Amino acid sequence: YDAVNLGNHDFDFGPDVLGDFIDGYLSPPPYVSANLDFSGEPRLQAYVDAGVIVPAAIVKERGELIGVIGLETPNLPFISSPRNVVVSDDLVNIVQGQIDLLESHGVDKVILTSHLQNIQNEIDLVEELDGLDVVIAGGGDELLANADDLLVPGDESNVYGDYPQIGFDIDGTMVPIVTTSGEYRYVGQLVVGFDKNGELIVIDDARSGPVRVAAGTCNDTLPCDDAVMPDPTMQAMVVDPVEAAVAVLDQTVIGTSEVGLDGLRAPGVRTYETNEGNLIADALRWQAAQVAGDFAVPVPDVGLQNGGGIRNNTIIPAGDITLLDTFDMVPFPNFVSVIPDISREQFKEIMENAVSLVEFSSGRFAQISGFTMLYNPAGTPQVLDADGNVVTPGTRVQEIVLDGGTVIVTGGAVVPGADLTIATIDFLARGGDQYPYRGAPFTNICFTYQQALANYITDGLGGTISAADYPEGGEGRITP
């Protein structure tokens, strides 16, 4: 790599594991990140001091100098675990400062590689900048393609728009912006031409576009000139051992499902109730209830799982459910957490946050257990500050009723009464996805959410996920 941009998932296991990863290089490439301050994390700051983590890098290609600036989403603390890494949201001034600095060093071709979670954020940012030539965006998972591009079968209906998208800077100059969907399904190729003054003058549409990562032998859907043959050393040292370990998980049947389980990302678990989402939320509440006495915590009234923590992005067909299926559904190092003494007013704020960005298929959308909720998508979305304090009260949540019939919210108003205990994951308990717990004490009960799901299927449900309990389309827990 000439340069690598840090994304939110690089921090999912915390800064120490990111440090371990960078330690693994014999000769690390520059990691570009202009709006992150690593001074609170000495191990990563050491890489800053060594010139490995930098705001921008200068790449020399065929005698030409190309500047590469890195940028991370200001939402990093809400969607990952950066601990003491501080994120600035002053994106315009930071990027413009780096552009100006690069130009002062004779660099007249400048690329921004950013991870702002939605390509529209990059398009909007470009409008306030001057001197930027190309943007490579990340985090939004948009598939850009043109009419003649080969796509992974089934992706034809998932195309967001043309490759590249075109933005216009503060002077009205064209700036191509590219990205592609994740999970290594594609790599992107953008071919552009510059004049002698470093001005972008042409985009080669014939050679630009997504390149699907097609593995395997030739067949009708993967023609010979498209398939990629594996590198034998990497196959032996990396792929084969991982596949062997995964095969053991895939052969370990822990139950059966009478119904397909919907874990699709969007539209799906980030937009509306699904039966897989219900299953996972129920598993959190069930697992916490099993060991509440051992950890001296109350039995939870409700369970919450953010849609962003459900990752299989498929419908698992009816039939055997394996241990691998549970890892595919919930793969992160999240632990089941119990949060007691949450007032009803705060619980409404929590649920307002859960639906505040539903129209954008945000990962904060909640799959729920132990209650039903009615919300109005046309209502005012809640806005929170960085500390989880309500800046703009939300008016979307209209009704919340516990399974036993206790009314928590009616007509958008909170009904006075006893506090609630929530079973969730520690990512959310710590304020991830901007859930406004505001430092409320919580207890981890020593089960990951994957372990809770597997235990719930085997023990809580006796090995059978029934169509009666988890019907297709959900059972009406969440009604817009």
C-alpha positions in Angstrom: 0.0 0.0 0.0 1.1 3.6 -0.7 -1.1 4.8 2.2 -3.8 3.4 4.4 -6.7 5.3 5.9 -8.0 4.4 9.4 -11.6 3.4 9.6 -14.0 2.9 12.5 -13.5 -0.9 12.5 -9.8 -0.5 13.1 -10.8 0.6 16.6 -13.4 -2.1 17.4 -11.0 -4.1 19.6 -9.6 -0.9 21.1 -6.4 1.0 20.4 -4.1 -1.7 21.8 -5.2 -4.2 19.1 -4.7 -1.6 16.4 -1.2 -1.2 17.9 -0.7 -4.9 17.6 -1.8 -4.9 14.0 0.7 -2.1 13.0 3.4 -4.0 15.0 2.9 -6.8 12.6 4.4 -5.0 9.6 8.1 -5.3 8.8 7.9 -2.0 7.1 4.6 -0.3 7.7 3.0 2.0 5.1 1.9 5.5 6.2 -1.4 5.4 8.0 -3.1 8.7 7.1 -5.5 10.4 9.6 -5.7 14.2 9.8 -8.5 14.6 12.4 -7.4 12.1 15.1 -5.4 13.1 18.1 -3.4 10.1 19.5 -1.7 11.9 22.4 -3.9 10.1 24.9 -2.8 6.7 23.6 1.0 6.5 24.1 1.4 3.3 22.1 -0.2 4.8 19.0 1.4 8.2 19.7 4.7 6.5 19.3 3.8 5.7 15.7 2.9 9.3 15.2 6.3 10.3 16.5 7.9 7.7 14.2 6.1 9.1 11.2 4.0 6.0 10.6 0.7 7.6 11.5 0.5 11.0 9.7 -2.1 13.5 8.7 -1.1 13.1 5.0 1.5 11.3 3.0 3.3 12.2 -0.2 3.5 9.4 -2.8 5.9 9.6 -5.7 4.6 8.0 -8.9 6.5 8.2 -12.2 8.3 11.3 -11.0 5.1 13.0 -9.9 4.2 13.9 -6.3 0.7 12.9 -5.1 -0.6 14.0 -1.7 -2.9 11.7 0.2 -4.9 13.1 3.2 -6.7 10.8 5.6 -10.0 11.6 7.4 -12.1 9.8 9.9 -15.8 10.2 10.8 -16.5 12.4 13.8 -18.9 9.7 14.9 -16.0 7.4 15.7 -16.6 7.4 19.5 -20.2 6.4 19.0 -19.7 3.5 16.6 -16.4 2.0 17.8 -14.0 1.9 20.8 -11.2 4.5 20.3 -10.8 5.0 24.0 -8.5 8.1 24.4 -8.1 8.8 20.7 -9.8 12.2 20.3 -11.7 13.0 17.1 -12.1 16.5 15.7 -15.2 17.4 13.7 -13.6 20.6 12.1 -13.2 18.7 8.8 -13.2 21.6 6.4 -10.4 23.5 8.1 -8.4 20.4 8.8 -8.5 19.2 5.2 -8.0 22.6 3.7 -5.0 23.1 5.9 -3.5 19.8 4.7 -4.2 20.8 1.1 -2.4 24.1 1.5 0.5 22.5 3.3 0.9 19.9 0.5 0.8 22.6 -2.2 3.4 24.6 -0.3 5.7 21.5 -0.7 5.2 21.5 -4.5 2.4 18.8 -4.5 -0.2 19.7 -7.1 -2.2 16.5 -7.1 -4.2 15.8 -3.9 -6.4 12.9 -2.9 -8.6 12.7 0.1 -9.2 9.2 1.5 -12.0 9.6 4.0 -14.3 7.3 6.1 -17.4 9.5 6.7 -19.9 6.6 6.6 -22.1 8.0 3.7 -20.8 9.3 0.4 -23.1 12.3 0.5 -20.9 13.5 3.4 -17.9 13.5 1.1 -19.9 15.3 -1.6 -21.0 18.0 0.8 -17.4 18.4 2.2 -15.9 18.9 -1.3 -18.2 21.9 -1.8 -16.3 23.8 0.9 -12.8 22.9 -0.2 -10.3 24.2 -2.8 -7.4 22.3 -4.4 -8.7 18.8 -3.9 -8.6 16.5 -7.0 -10.0 13.1 -6.1 -11.9 11.6 -3.1 -11.8 7.9 -2.2 -14.7 7.5 0.3 -15.3 4.7 2.8 -17.8 3.5 5.4 -21.0 4.0 3.5 -21.0 0.7 1.6 -22.4 2.3 -1.6 -21.9 0.3 -4.8 -21.0 2.6 -7.7 -21.1 1.1 -11.2 -21.8 1.9 -14.8 -24.0 0.0 -17.3 -21.2 -2.2 -18.7 -19.5 -3.1 -15.4 -19.4 -6.8 -14.3 -21.1 -7.1 -10.9 -21.3 -9.9 -8.3 -24.5 -11.8 -9.3 -27.5 -10.3 -7.4 -25.9 -6.8 -7.0 -27.6 -5.3 -10.1 -30.4 -3.8 -8.0 -27.9 -2.5 -5.3 -26.2 0.1 -7.5 -26.2 3.5 -5.7 -25.1 5.5 -8.8 -22.5 6.1 -11.4 -18.8 5.4 -11.0 -17.4 8.0 -10.2 -19.8 10.4 -8.5 -19.0 14.0 -9.3 -18.7 16.7 -6.7 -17.8 20.4 -7.2 -15.4 22.3 -5.0 -15.9 25.9 -3.7 -14.8 27.3 -7.2 -17.1 24.9 -9.1 -14.2 22.6 -10.2 -15.2 19.0 -10.8 -13.9 16.4 -8.3 -14.5 12.7 -8.9 -15.6 10.8 -5.8 -15.4 7.0 -5.6 -16.2 4.2 -3.2 -17.5 0.7 -3.3 -19.3 -1.9 -1.1 -17.5 -3.7 1.6 -16.5 -7.2 2.5 -13.9 -7.3 -0.3 -16.5 -7.9 -2.9 -14.9 -5.3 -5.2 -11.9 -3.1 -5.5 -12.2 0.2 -7.3 -10.2 1.6 -10.2 -10.3 5.3 -11.1 -8.2 6.5 -14.0 -7.8 10.3 -14.3 -5.5 12.6 -16.3 -3.8 15.8 -15.2 -2.3 18.7 -17.2 1.2 20.0 -16.5 -0.1 22.4 -13.8 -1.7 19.5 -11.8 -5.2 20.3 -12.9 -7.5 17.3 -13.4 -8.7 17.4 -17.0 -10.1 14.0 -17.9 -11.7 10.9 -16.4 -11.1 7.7 -18.4 -14.6 6.2 -18.2 -13.6 3.1 -20.2 -11.0 2.0 -17.6 -12.7 3.3 -14.4 -15.2 1.4 -12.4 -15.6 -1.4 -9.8 -13.7 -4.6 -10.3 -15.4 -7.5 -8.7 -13.3 -10.0 -6.7 -14.1 -13.2 -8.5 -12.5 -16.3 -7.1 -12.7 -19.9 -8.3 -12.6 -21.7 -11.6 -14.3 -20.7 -14.9 -18.1 -21.1 -15.2 -21.0 -19.3 -16.6 -21.0 -16.5 -14.0 -17.2 -16.2 -13.5 -15.6 -16.2 -16.9 -11.9 -17.2 -17.2 -10.6 -13.7 -17.7 -12.5 -12.5 -14.6 -11.5 -15.2 -12.0 -8.5 -14.6 -9.7 -6.3 -17.6 -9.0 -5.1 -17.7 -5.4 -1.6 -17.0 -4.4 -0.2 -20.4 -3.2 1.7 -19.1 -0.3 -1.2 -17.0 1.1 -3.5 -19.9 0.5 -1.3 -22.3 2.6 -0.4 -19.8 5.3 -3.7 -17.9 5.8 -6.7 -19.2 3.9 -6.4 -23.0 4.5 -5.9 -22.7 8.3 -8.8 -20.2 8.6 -11.1 -22.3 6.5 -10.3 -25.4 8.6 -11.2 -23.6 11.8 -14.4 -22.2 10.2 -15.3 -25.6 8.9 -15.4 -26.9 12.5 -17.9 -24.2 13.5 -19.9 -24.9 10.4 -20.2 -28.6 11.3 -21.4 -27.9 14.8 -25.2 -27.9 14.7 -26.8 -26.2 17.7 -30.4 -26.2 16.6 -32.9 -25.9 13.8 -35.1 -23.0 12.6 -38.5 -23.5 11.1 -38.3 -20.2 9.4 -35.7 -18.1 7.5 -34.0 -15.6 9.7 -33.7 -12.1 8.2 -30.4 -10.4 9.0 -30.3 -8.3 5.9 -28.6 -5.0 6.6 -30.6 -2.3 4.7 -33.5 -2.5 4.3 -33.5 -4.9 7.2 -32.1 -4.9 10.8 -31.1 -1.2 10.5 -34.6 -0.1 9.4 -37.3 -2.3 10.8 -38.0 -5.2 13.1 -36.9 -8.6 11.8 -37.2 -12.1 13.3 -33.4 -12.4 13.5 -33.3 -9.1 15.4 -36.0 -10.3 17.8 -34.1 -13.5 18.3 -30.8 -11.7 19.2 -32.5 -9.2 21.5 -34.4 -12.0 23.3 -31.1 -13.8 23.7 -29.5 -10.8 25.5 -32.5 -10.5 27.9 -32.7 -14.3 28.5 -28.9 -14.7 29.2 -28.9 -11.8 31.6 -31.9 -13.2 33.4 -30.2 -16.6 33.8 -27.3 -15.3 35.7 -28.7 -12.1 37.3 -28.5 -13.6 40.8 -24.9 -14.6 40.3 -24.0 -11.0 39.4 -26.3 -9.3 41.9 -28.2 -7.4 39.2 -31.9 -7.2 38.6 -33.6 -9.4 36.1 -33.9 -7.2 33.0 -37.2 -5.8 31.9 -36.2 -5.2 28.3 -33.4 -6.0 25.8 -31.9 -3.9 23.1 -29.6 -4.8 20.3 -28.4 -2.2 17.7 -28.9 -3.2 14.1 -25.3 -2.3 13.4 -24.1 -5.1 15.6 -25.9 -7.7 13.4 -23.6 -8.5 10.5 -24.5 -11.6 8.5 -26.4 -9.4 5.9 -28.3 -12.5 4.6 -31.5 -14.4 5.2 -30.4 -17.7 6.9 -32.7 -20.4 5.4 -34.8 -22.6 7.5 -33.0 -25.7 8.6 -30.0 -26.4 10.7 -28.4 -23.6 12.7 -24.7 -24.0 13.3 -22.3 -22.3 15.6 -20.9 -20.6 12.6 -24.3 -19.0 11.9 -24.2 -17.4 15.3 -20.7 -15.9 14.7 -21.9 -14.7 11.3 -24.9 -13.0 12.9 -23.0 -11.4 15.9 -19.3 -11.4 15.3 -18.0 -8.5 17.4 -16.3 -8.7 20.9 -19.4 -7.3 22.6 -20.4 -8.5 26.0 -23.9 -8.8 27.4 -24.4 -5.9 29.9 -27.1 -5.1 32.4 -27.9 -1.5 33.1 -30.3 -1.0 36.1 -32.1 2.1 37.4 -32.9 3.7 34.1 -35.7 6.2 34.5 -38.7 6.0 32.1 -37.8 9.5 30.9 -34.3 8.4 30.0 -35.6 5.2 28.5 -37.7 7.2 26.1 -34.6 9.2 25.2 -32.8 6.0 24.5 -35.6 4.8 22.2 -35.7 8.2 20.5 -32.1 7.7 19.7 -32.8 4.3 18.3 -35.1 5.7 15.7 -33.5 9.1 15.2 -31.7 8.1 12.0 -34.0 5.3 10.8 -34.5 7.0 7.4 -30.7 6.6 6.8 -30.6 2.9 7.7 -28.3 3.8 10.6 -26.7 1.0 12.7 -28.2 2.6 15.9 -31.7 1.3 15.0 -32.7 -1.0 17.8 -34.0 -4.6 17.7 -36.0 -5.0 20.9 -37.2 -7.5 23.5 -39.7 -7.3 26.3 -41.9 -4.5 24.9 -43.6 -3.1 21.9 -43.1 0.3 20.4 -45.1 2.6 18.1 -43.1 5.4 16.5 -43.8 8.1 13.9 -41.0 8.4 11.3 -42.3 11.9 10.4 -41.7 13.2 13.9 -38.8 15.3 15.0 -35.6 13.3 15.3 -33.8 13.6 18.6 -30.4 15.3 18.5 -27.7 14.7 21.1 -24.5 16.4 21.9 -21.2 14.5 22.3 -22.0 13.7 26.0 -25.4 12.2 25.2 -27.3 15.2 26.4 -30.5 16.0 24.5 -30.1 19.1 22.3 -33.3 18.6 20.4 -36.0 16.4 22.0 -37.4 13.7 19.7 -41.1 13.3 19.1 -41.0 10.1 17.1 -41.6 7.6 20.0 -45.4 7.6 20.6 -46.0 4.4 22.6 -44.0 1.9 24.6 -45.7 -1.0 26.4 -43.9 -3.7 28.3 -44.9 -7.3 27.6 -46.8 -7.5 30.8 -49.0 -4.6 29.9 -47.2 -1.8 31.8 -47.4 1.4 29.8 -44.2 3.4 29.7 -45.1 6.0 27.0 -48.5 6.9 25.6 -49.3 9.7 23.1 -45.6 10.6 23.1 -45.7 11.3 26.9 -43.9 9.3 29.6 -46.1 7.7 32.2 -44.6 8.0 35.7 -43.6 4.8 37.3 -40.7 2.5 38.4 -37.3 2.6 36.7 -36.3 -0.1 34.2 -33.4 -2.5 33.9 -32.0 -3.0 30.4 -30.0 -6.0 28.9 -27.9 -4.8 26.1 -24.2 -5.0 24.9 -21.3 -3.1 26.4 -20.7 -1.2 23.2 -24.1 0.5 23.6 -23.7 0.8 27.4 -20.5 2.8 26.9 -22.4 5.2 24.7 -21.8 3.6 21.3 -24.1 4.7 18.5 -24.8 7.7 20.7 -27.1 5.7 23.1 -27.7 8.3 25.9 -26.8 6.2 28.9 -24.6 9.1 30.0 -22.2 7.0 32.2 -24.9 5.0 33.9 -23.3 2.1 35.8 -23.5 -1.3 34.2 -22.4 -4.9 34.8 -20.9 -7.2 32.2 -22.1 -10.7 32.8 -19.1 -12.5 31.2 -20.9 -13.7 28.1 -20.3 -12.3 24.6 -23.5 -11.6 22.6 -22.5 -14.6 20.4 -22.3 -16.9 23.4 -25.7 -15.6 24.6 -27.3 -16.2 21.2 -25.9 -19.8 21.0 -26.9 -20.5 24.6 -30.4 -19.1 24.0 -30.9 -21.3 20.9 -29.7 -24.5 22.6 -31.0 -24.0 26.2 -33.6 -21.2 26.1 -35.4 -22.5 23.0 -34.5 -26.2 23.4 -32.8 -26.2 20.0 -35.9 -25.1 18.0 -36.5 -21.6 16.6 -40.2 -21.9 15.8 -42.1 -20.0 13.2 -44.7 -19.2 15.9 -42.2 -17.4 18.1 -40.2 -15.8 15.3 -42.4 -15.4 12.2 -41.2 -13.9 9.0 -41.4 -10.1 9.2 -41.4 -10.1 12.9 -44.3 -10.2 15.3 -45.2 -6.5 15.5 -42.9 -5.4 18.3 -42.0 -2.3 16.4 -44.6 -0.4 14.4 -44.0 2.7 12.4 
